[in-house]
Amino acid sequence: MRLSRRALLAATTAAASLTSAPPASAANPHKQLRTGFERLSAEGYALLDGRRVGIVTNPTGVTRDVHHMVDVMHADTRVNLVAVFGPEHGFRGTAQAGGSEGRYDDPATGLPVYDTYLKSGRPLADVFTASGVDTVVFDIQDVGARFYTYIWTLYDCMEAAQLAGKRFVVLDRPNPVTGRAAQGPVLHKEFATFVGRQPVSQAHGMTVAELARLFNGEFLATPVPLQTVPMTGWKRSEFYDAWSLPWVPPSPNMPTPDTALVYSGTCMFEGTNLSEGRGTTRPFELLGAEGIDGRWAAAANELGLPGVHFREAYFAPTFSKFQGRTIGGVQIHVHDRAAYDPVRTGIALLVTAKKVWSGFGWRSDNWIDKLTGSTQVRTAIDAGAGTDEVVAGWQEELAAFRRIRKEYLLYK
């Protein structure tokens, strides 16, 4: 831990954070929540006064009445918005997983849109320089999982902004699956990819502004001039539907907050030869393959995992694995969100799938190691370990990450 960097981080955050809070409403306490963008706009965009601004965002960067913040800021004379930067799936969200929109001029605003997907370091810094901005603003809804790529877009943009000599501002939004605790295995640096750049737990339990503070204080070689606009009224223990905020799918296969609830566990099935439910109306809640029957759901239910039931299910994905073929598997039904542990549940499903289905296999490129952050999960399951033994294998590293994480939380 580098105390001098923490002191610097605390000073920059304190200087930048807006302090006005909305009036409390006894009739509707949920109205107390304000996102970072709502606080920024309520203060007349004072934080951006005199700046040439570029925004890293996607379709989730919306107001409460679902107007996109880019459209709102472009129409406001108090903001000099000169560029937009699109992540995976694109700024307007037209691309599927593993795709982006490229460089174009936005038809609605005429603003130049630059592609950040799979760019990092000096090439991304050159994009920021070419755009002519002096301040980069980040506002994207995250879903709380290490392998969801938007938090690494945040990391890459912070690093590139530092290289390009730009100021960086993060507008905060809720973690939709709460910020109660970090869960799951911690990434080992030798397994770093775009689904995990740094040693963070699989379910991080942080907001994007908190992650930005963590990245700046622990992982960037040289900290970027960082300013955050925290939310007011957010409670770490509450799920997304506790607040009167619209849900805009952050990516095509994240249609609802229910998807986000299971994602940090069931996305591990991307590393197997089973379908993770892409191509269905319930991605990551439906899992299966040809040859699987009701024995899988029965084996999973026998474990008595807290907060969740499993239903025998049959479905035919319209794209991705098993496209157009009817397959068998399970549907996850979470009945107690507070008790439910998505990562432990995901491990239990991997263990039981291997036990009841002789066709179980990992992807040939061992993608599971990139998703979980090391070889530990794969090798333990291959060796016949049960759920408790697999989960025990990461507890020491998780405890160390939790101690570091605590220093960067904005909401106690």
N, C-alpha and C positions, 0 to 999 in steps of 0.2 A: 504494500500500500504506500502511495506516495503522498504524504501529507501536504507538501507544498503545492502539488497539483490540485488537491482537494480544496485547499484554501483559495487558490485562484478560481476554481470552478464555482465555489460558493459565492465569491465576490461578484463574478460575472452574472451568475443567475440572479442574485439578489438585486443587482443593479437593473436587470432587465425585466424582472417579473412585475406585472401589473398588479396593483393592490386593491383596486376597487372591487367590491362584491355586490351582487344584486340584492335587493331587499328580500328578507325572508318572507315566506308566505305560509302561514299556519294552515290555510285551507289546502294548499298543494305544495308540500315541501319539495317535490321533484323539480319545481320551477327554479329552485335555487341553483341547479347545475348550469354552469356556463362553460362552454368549450373554450379552448384557447382563441379560436377565431372570433367567437362572440365577444370575448373580452377585448381583443385587439380592435374590432370595429367599434365597440362601445366607447373606447378611448380615442376615437377619431383617427385611428391608424398612426398615432403619435410616434410609435416605435419605428415606423417606416418613413417618417417625414424627411424629405430631401434625399431619399435613396432611390436608386434604380433597382427595381425589385424583380426577381425571378422566383417562380413557385414550383416546387416539386409536389405534384398532387395527382389524383386520379378521380374517378367518379364519386368517391366517398367524401371529397372536400366540399360538403354542402352545408347550407344554412338549415335552420329548423324547418323552414318552408320549402326545402329541397331546391333552392337556387344554388348553382355552383359558385363557390367563392371567387373563382377566376372571373366569371361574368359579373359578379357584384363589384369586385375591386376594379375591374376594367372600366366600369361605368362611373366610378367615383373619382372625382378630380383630386381628391386628397392623396391618392396613391399613384405613383408612377410605375405601373406594371409594364414591363418590357419583354418578358419571356416566360414560357411555361416549359417545365421539364417532366417528361412522361416516363414512368417506370414500366416494369413488366405489365402486360395487358394494355398499356397505353394510357394517356391522359384522359381520353373520353371512354376508354374501356372496350375497344373494338376487337382486341386480340385475345386468343385463347392462351392457355398455359404454355410457357416457353416462347411466347411471341411478344411483339411490341408494335408500335405504329410508325416508327421511323420519324424522319424529319419532315415537317409540313407546316403550313400556315393554317391556324384554326379558323374554320369558316365563320364561326359565330363572332369572334372578336378581332380577327386579323392578326392575332399575336403569333410570333414564331414559336413552334413547339419543337423542342429538342428531345432526342431519345437518350435516356440514361441506361437502358437495360443492357446488362453485361459490360458496362463501361465502369472503370474505376481508375484510381491513381491519376497519373499525368494525362491520359486521354480524356478522362472526364473533366479534369481541371481545365483542359483546353476548350471543352465545350462551354464551361462557365465563362471563360475569358472571351470566347467568340460571341457569346450572347450579349455582352456589354453590361451585365448586371454588376452591382457591388454588394448586394444582399441577396442571399438565397434563403427562401422560406420553405419549410417542410410542413405539410398537413395531409396525412394519409391515415385512414382508420386501420389499425393493426388488429390481429385476432389472438395474440398472446402466445404464439408458438415460435420457437427458435427458427424452424425451417420455413416460415412464411417470409418470402423474400423482401417485403417492404422494409423490414427493420435493417436489412443489409444494404438496401438502397439508401436508407438514412446514413448508415455508417460510411458507405462509399462516397456519398455526397459531402459529408462532413470532412472526410480526408481530402477530397478534391477541392473543396472550398478553402481549406487551409493552404493547400499548394498554390491555389490561384489568388490568394490574398483576399478572400471574400468573407464577409460577415455572415453568420448562420443563425437563423431564427427557427425554433420549433414551436408550433402551435399544438397544444395537447388535446387529446381525445381519450375517452374511457377505454380501458381494457375490457372488452365485452364479457370476458369470463372471470372477472374479478381480479383484484391485485392482492389477494390474500397471502399467497405463498408461491415460492419457486418449487417446481417438481420435475423429476425425471433426470436422466443422465446429462452430464456436462460435456460439451464438445472438447475433444483433444485437438490441439492446434494442427497436428499432422493430417487431420481430416477436414481442414477448412475448405469450404466451397461457398458458392453463392447461397446455399441453404444453411450456412453457418460459418461466419468469418472468425468468430472469437469464442472463448470459453464461457458460454452462457448455457443455462439449463434448458431442457427441452420445452418446458412450460415456464416462462420467466416471471409471470406475475407482476409485470411492470407496464407503465405507459410509455409512449414514444419519447416524451420529454425526459422521463427518468432514464430510459435507455440511452438517450443522447448524453446525459450527464455521466452515465457509466462509461460509455465509449470514450468520452473526452478525458475522463479521469484515469482510466485504466488501460486503454488499448491503443489510442492514437499516439504515434511517435511524437508529434507536436500537437498540442490542443488547438482547436479552431476557436476563434472569437465567437463564443456560443451565448445566445440569449434564448430563454424559454418563456413561453406564456402559459403558465399552468391553468388548469380548470379551477373553478370554485364550486364547492358543493358536492364534489365526487367522493363517494365512500368506497373504500377498497373492498368491502364485503359484498357489494351489490352487483347483480348481473345487469346486462345491457337494458333489459326491458323495465328496469326500475326507473329509467329516465325517459322523458318525453322527447327522445331523439329518433329521427327516422333511421332505419337500417338500409343502407345502400350496399349491395354485394361488393366487397372489396376486389373480388375476382370472380370469374364465371362459375367456379365450383365452390363458392362460399355464399350460398343463397340466403341463409338465415343465421341468426345468432345460435340456433341449435347446432348448426354445422360447426361453428367456431367452438362450441362446448366440447365436442368430441375430437376435433381435428388434431390436437397435440398428441393424441394417442393413436388414432386410426390412420393418420397419414403415414405411419410406419409401414402400412400395407403397400405403399408405393414400392417398397423395397422387396416385395415378394411377387410370386406369380399369380396371386389372387387379385381380383378386382377390388379397388378401394371405393367403388360406387360412382366413379366418373361415368357420365353418360346416362345417369338416372336423375330423378328429381330429388334424391336424398344422398348426394355424394358424402362419403366418409361416415354415414350412418348405416349404409348398406355395404356389406362385404361378402365376397363369394367367388366361386369358381365351378367349373364343370366337375361333376362327381361328388360334390359336397351335398349332404342331406341333413336331416334334423338332428343327427348326433352331435353336430358342432354346437348348436344352440343349447342342447341338453347338457353338454359338458361344461359350457361356460356358465350356465345357470347353477350348476352344482357347486360352483366355487363360492356362491353367496357374496359376490362383490357388492360393496355398499353403493346404494343409489341407482342401480341399473338392472334392467332385465334384458334378456335376449330372445328374439322371436325368430323361429325358422322362417326363412324368406326365399322367394324365387323371383328373379328379375332378368331382364334382357337389356344390357347397356346399349345405348344408341351410338356411342363412340368409345374410343379407348379400348381397354382389354375386353375380350369376349364380345366385341361389337356384334349386335344382332343375334346373339345366341343366348338361350335361356340357361341360367346358371343358378345354383343353390348356395345358400349361405345364411347369414344372420342379419337382422336389423337391430340396432341398438336403441333401446328405449330408456332414457334417463328419467327417473321418477323423483329423485332427490338430488338436486344440483349441488347443494351444500356438502353432501356426503360423498359425491361422485369424484373419483380420481381418474382423469382421462388417461394419463400415462400408464398407471398400473393396469387399468382396464385394457389398454392396447397391448401390453405385454401378455396379459392373461389370454387374450384372443389369439395372439401368435402362438403361445404355448399349446393351447387346446386345438388350434387348427392343425398344427404339426402332429398332434397326438391322434386325431380322428381321421385325418385325410392323408392317405399315402402319397398323394401327388404334390404335397407341399414342397415349395422350393423358394430359395432366395433369387433375386435377379442376378444374372451372371456377372454383373459389374460390382456386386456387393454394395449396391446403393443404400442398403440398410445401414451400413457403417457411416455413410455421410449423414443420413437422417438422424441416427442416434448419437453420432459424434465419436464413435470408437468401435472396436471389434467386440466389445464386452457383451452386448446384447446378443449378437448373432452367435458367437462361440458358446455362450452359456446355454442358449436354447438348443443348439446343435448337440451339446453334451448331455442333454436331457434334464437340464435344470427346470425346476418349477417356478411359478410366478414370484414367490417370496425370495427365492435364491437369486433370481435375475435382478429384482429390485434392490436387494441388499448390496449388490455389486457396485452401485454408484453412490451410496449414501455418504461416504466420507467426502467425495468431491462435491456433492450437492451441499453439504454443510458448509464447506469452505466458500462456495459461491454465494450462499445465503448471507454469510457474514459480510462479504464485499458488497453485495446488492443493497444491504440495509443502509449503507452510507449515502446512497444516491436517491433514495425515495423522497418524493415531494409531498406525499400525502400519508400522514401517520395513522 
